[in-house]
Amino acid sequence: MEQFLPVFFVMAMGLALLLYVILDGFDLGVGLLLPQATETEKDIMIASIGPFWDANETWIVLGIGILLIAFPMAQGIILTALYLPVTLMLFGLILRGVAFDFRVKAGDAHKQRWNRAFFLGSLIASMSQGWMLGAYITGLDASLTNTLFAALIALTLPALYVMLGAGWLLIKTEGELFDKAVRWARMALPAMGLALILVSIATPIVSAEIAARWFTLPNAIGLLPIPVSCLVAYFALYRLLVKPEYLRNSNNWVVYALLVLICLMAALGLAYSIYPDIIIGKMDLYEAAAATNSLQFIFWGVAVTLPVILAYSAYVFRVFRGKATNLSYE
C-alpha cells in the first residue's frame, strides 16, 4: 500500500487536471472568443456552455484538493512558488462566474460590460494557467530564463483554449457562427502549435534525466507514438480547417476530438517525463506523500468521488446534447 497509494493519488490528480483542461478549456475558449461575435452570437455562445461550465470547474477543485491532502510536502513548495498566478487565476475564475450570472439580469445598457468582464476573467485565468505550466515544467526555479519561458507559455497557452472553444462551437452551433468558429480555430492553430513545441523542448532541457528517457534507445522507439500522433492530429486539424466541408453535419465533433487526442498525448508525455518526481528534480511523489494511514483514510473518498463526478458529467453532456438554441432565462 505504501507504493500503491501515492501512485493512485497522483494518477487521480493528473486525470482531474487533464479533464479540467479538456472540459473547462472550451468554456475559457468561448469566453476568449466572445468579443469577436455579434450580440446575438454572444447569447448563443453563452447558451452553448451554460449547462456545463460550473460542473467543468469541479475538476480543478478535485485536482488541487488531492494535491493539498495527499501531497502536503509538495503543495507547500508548489503553491508558494506559484502564489501570484494561482491568486490571479482564482480572481479570473471568480470574475467569470460573477459576469456569467450578472449578464443574465443586466439590461441592454449594461450587458456589454458583463460580456467584457467574462472575456477578461477568461483571459486572466487562461494566462495564469499558462504561467503555472511554464513555471512547473522548468522546476519552479525563478531564474530570468525560466521566468521569460513561463511568460511565453502564458501568452501561447490561451490559443489551446481558443481552439477548444472553437471546436466546441463547431459541435453546438451552425450557420454563420459555425463558419466563424472555423476561422477562429484556423487563426489560433499556429500559436497552439508553438505552445506545444515550447513545452516539448523545455521539459528535456530542464533535466538531463528526462532527456535520457526520451532520446536513448530503445525508449525513443517505444515513445515515438506520442509525438507522431500529436503531429498527425495537428496536420489533420490544419487540413480540416482549411477545407471545412467535411466538418459539417455529423462530422462536427472531429476537431474537438483531435484536440482531446493532443491533450491526452501531451499529458502522457509529461507524466512519463517527470515520474516519479512530483516537482521536477526536487521531490518525488513518495517523499511528498502524506502518511500511509492518512492516504488510506482519504482513498475511499476519492475512489467514490471520482466516478460520481464522471457519471454526473456524462449525464449532463447527454441531457444537453445537440445544437445550442437562442438564450432564454424564462
C-alpha positions, 0 to 999 in steps of 0.5 A, a space after each residue: 500500500 505504501 507504493 500503491 497509494 501515492 501512485 493512485 493519488 497522483 494518477 487521480 490528480 493528473 486525470 482531474 487536471 487533464 479533464 479540467 483542461 479538456 472540459 473547462 478549456 472550451 468554456 475559457 475558449 468561448 469566453 476568449 472568443 466572445 468579443 469577436 461575435 455579434 450580440 446575438 452570437 454572444 447569447 448563443 455562445 453563452 447558451 452553448 456552455 451554460 449547462 456545463 461550465 460550473 460542473 467543468 470547474 469541479 475538476 480543478 477543485 478535485 485536482 488541487 484538493 488531492 494535491 493539498 491532502 495527499 501531497 502536503 510536502 509538495 503543495 507547500 513548495 508548489 503553491 508558494 512558488 506559484 502564489 501570484 498566478 494561482 491568486 490571479 487565476 482564482 480572481 479570473 475564475 471568480 470574475 467569470 462566474 460573477 459576469 456569467 450570472 450578472 449578464 443574465 439580469 443586466 439590461 441592454 445598457 449594461 450587458 456589454 460590460 458583463 460580456 467584457 468582464 467574462 472575456 477578461 476573467 477568461 483571459 486572466 485565468 487562461 494566462 495564469 494557467 499558462 504561467 503555472 505550466 511554464 513555471 512547473 515544467 522548468 522546476 519552479 526555479 525563478 531564474 530570468 530564463 525560466 521566468 521569460 519561458 513561463 511568460 511565453 507559455 502564458 501568452 501561447 497557452 490561451 490559443 489551446 483554449 481558443 481552439 477548444 472553444 472553437 471546436 466546441 462551437 463547431 459541435 453546438 452551433 451552425 450557420 454563420 457562427 459555425 463558419 466563424 468558429 472555423 476561422 477562429 480555430 484556423 487563426 489560433 492553430 499556429 500559436 497552439 502549435 508553438 505552445 506545444 513545441 515550447 513545452 516539448 523542448 523545455 521539459 528535456 532541457 530542464 533535466 538531463 534525466 528526462 532527456 535520457 528517457 526520451 532520446 536513448 534507445 530503445 525508449 525513443 522507439 517505444 515513445 515515438 507514438 506520442 509525438 507522431 500522433 500529436 503531429 498527425 492530429 495537428 496536420 489533420 486539424 490544419 487540413 480540416 480547417 482549411 477545407 471545412 466541408 467535411 466538418 459539417 453535419 455529423 462530422 462536427 465533433 472531429 476537431 474537438 476530438 483531435 484536440 482531446 487526442 493532443 491533450 491526452 498525448 501531451 499529458 502522457 508525455 509529461 507524466 512519463 517525463 517527470 515520474 516519479 518526481 512530483 516537482 521536477 528534480 526536487 521531490 518525488 511523489 513518495 517523499 511528498 506523500 502524506 502518511 500511509 494511514 492518512 492516504 488510506 483514510 482519504 482513498 475511499 473518498 476519492 475512489 467514490 468521488 471520482 466516478 460520481 463526478 464522471 457519471 454526473 458529467 456524462 449525464 449532463 453532456 447527454 441531457 444537453 446534447 445537440 445544437 445550442 438554441 437562442 438564450 432564454 432565462 424564462 
